[in-house]
Amino acid sequence: MVGTWPPSCRILAELAMMLRLVVSALFPALLLAAPPPINKLALFPDKSAWCEAKNITQIVGHSGCESKSIQNRACLGQCFSYSVPNTFPQSTESLVHCDSCMPAQSMWEIVTLDCPGNDEIPRVDKLVEKILHCSCQACGKDHHHHEEEGEE
């Protein structure tokens, strides 16, 4: 049926097929060329990853004790993740990348809670992670840089 199409339609169909071929050939190369951590994705050069520590009020509590409000930070942002479909049998490595906004630097602080009416345990010490800085890091990995208590 292609032979019965007008010449302008055949040219458009051939161009579309060539474009699909070029995109499918270049897409994996574009993804492999970007060194981790990825701050910009080749397909979206105008989009940037971002991750920052936002101030929050955290409630620290324990059963039978009075809660305390402390100032802390939470990591908030958008980091790049992508997954390119595999083939079977697999001819190349899977193209999967995952970054997440998580603490890059933190410290531990002791918060003491009063437990009135409990003569056996009048106070409870809770260890609280205080976030200092956040960044886009590989998903599922613990990259915290912990400081000694009291350092900044």
C-alpha positions, 0 to 999 in steps of 0.5 A, a space after each residue: 500500500 505504501 507505493 500508492 501513497 502520494 510522494 509527499 506522504 512517502 517522504 514524511 513516512 521515510 523521514 519519520 522512520 529515519 528519525 526513529 532510527 536516529 533517536 533509538 541509536 542516540 538515546 542510550 549514548 546520551 544517557 551513558 555520556 553523562 557522568 554521575 551525579 547527574 545534575 542535568 539530563 540530556 533529554 531535558 537540558 533546561 531542567 536541573 536537579 535540586 536538593 536543599 535542607 528546609 527548616 522544620 519543627 520536629 516533635 520528639 516523643 516517647 511513651 509516658 514522657 512529655 514531648 519536646 519541639 526542636 528545630 531541625 531540617 528535612 531534605 527536599 528536592 528533585 533528583 534525576 532517575 531514569 530507566 531505559 527498557 531492556 531487551 532479552 536476551 540482554 545485549 548491553 547493561 541495563 540503563 538505570 539511574 536513581 538519585 534521591 535528595 537525602 542528608 549529605 552531612 548530619 550530626 546526632 544530638 541528645 534530647 532529654 525528655 521528662 517523664 513525670 509520674 515515672 519514678 523508675 525512669 524520670 527522664 529518657 534520652 533520645 538520639 536525634 539526627 540533625 541534618 546539616 546539608 542535603 544533596 542528590 545521592 544514589 538511591 538506597 545508599 547511606 552517604 551521610 557524613 556525620 559530625 561529632 556531637 556539637 560540631 558544625 
